[in-house]
Amino acid sequence: MSALFRRIYSAIALILIFLALIFALLIRYEVGKQVRERTESLVLPIVENAKQTLAEMGPDPVDRWLAVEELGIPDQFPTQLALRSELDLSSSETRRLEAGNLLAQQRDGEQWIYALLNQDEILVIGPMVRPELPRPPAILPFPPPVTLILILLIMGVTIFFIIRPLEKRIHQLADSAEQFGRGAWDTRTAESHQDALGDLAKTFNQMAHRIETLILGQKNLLSAVSHELRTPISRLLFAVDEGLSTADPAHKDRMLDRIENNLNEMNELIGELLTWSKLEHEDLAGQHQTLSISALFGEMAQMVHELQPKTRLTQNHENLSVRAAPRYLKRALSNLVTNAVRYGDGRIWLSAYEADQHWHISVEDNGPGIPIAERERIFDPFTRLDSSRNVALGGTGLGLSIVRRIMIRHHGMVLLEESEHGGARFVLVFPKDPPQETADTV
C-alpha cells in the first residue's frame, strides 16, 4: 500500500468520522430538545391548575396537599406539595424557581421537577416516567458501528482504484526524471491526459527538450571551437619552430608577423565566442535608446571606407530614428556590412524603412549570393559556404549567428533574401515598441 493511498484514505476517514460524531451530537441535541418540549407541554398545565386550586382553598395544609396530589397523573407524573423550607435547594436553583422556570433534578436515577407556586409552597412532580417519543424510522440496514466500517471499506476500495492510475503516472514521471538525471537526454514522458499531471508532463518534456538542445549545442560548440582553434594553433607552432630554426633576421621577422596574425585571429575568435555566449541570456530591454539611422549609416560608411576604400555605399533611410540597444544593433549591422565588403563586388546598399509597426534595416551586396538550400544553415555557428565564399577572406564563422541572437533579443528576426543586385540581402526586422522605454538619445 502506497504512502499516497494511506494519506488520502486516512484524511477522508478522519473527516468521515468527524462528520459522524458531529451528526450524532446534533441528533442527541435535537432529541433532548424534543424531550424537554414534550415534558414542558405536559407539566405546565399541571402547574397552572395547582396554582389556581391553591388560590381558591383555605390555609389547611392537609387539604392543600391532597388537592395537589389529585392533580398528578399516577405512574407518570405523581404530584405532591412541599414547603420551600423543607427542600435543600442551592441559591442558583432558588433563583431559577423565582424566575418562573421549571427546575429539573436527577436523584438516584430518577427525574424530579419543581415549580414555585407561591412564596412558601413548591409543586414537586416525580419520580417521573420519560414520555415516549416516536422512534425515527430505521434508515440504516446495520447498526451504526457496522455501517461505519462498511462505509470505510467501500471508500478504501474506491480510493484505491482512483489513486492507482494517478500513482502509476506519478511513478512514470519520476522514472523519466531519474533517467534524464542519469544522462539519457532523449527521455520523455507521456502527455496523454488533460489534467494537472498532464500539464506537468508537458512541462517536463519541454524542459527536457530545452536542456537536450542546450547540451547538444554546447557539445557541438565545443567541438567546433576545438576545430577552429586547432588551425591557428598549428600555424602558430609552425611559425615558432621556423623562427627558432632560422638564423636569418628577415625570416625571423616574417615568422613573428605570422605569429602575431595567428594570435590576433585567436583573440578575435575568443571575443566572438564571448559575445555569442553572452547574448544567449542577456536582456536588452533596459538598454533601448533612440538611434538616428543617418548617424548609424554614417558610421557604417566610415567602416566601409576603412575596410575597402574602393567599395561604393548607397544609403536610403529618409532620416528615420529607431529604438534599440545601440551597442548590439551597431554590432549586428557592422557584421552584415563587413560580410558585404568581403564577399561583394564593390557595391553595398543600405536602407531603412517602417512597415507593419516594425523597423526594417537591410544590407545588400552584388556578390555571388547564397544558395536557397544554405540560407538557414548559414546562421549556425562556424558555418562557411566554401563553394560560394572565399575562405581566405577571414572571419570567425560566428558573425551571422551573433546577428540572429541580437535580433532575437530585440524580439525580432533576421531575414536572408536574394538581392535584386545579384548578391545577398539581409534584413533586420524588430518591433517599433521595445519592452522598455527610456529617454536617452544617441
Summary of the structure (lengths in Angstrom):
residues: 442
radius of gyration: 49.3
end to end distance: 69.3
largest distance: 157.3
contacts: 1193
relative contact order: 0.06
helix: 56%
strand: 16%
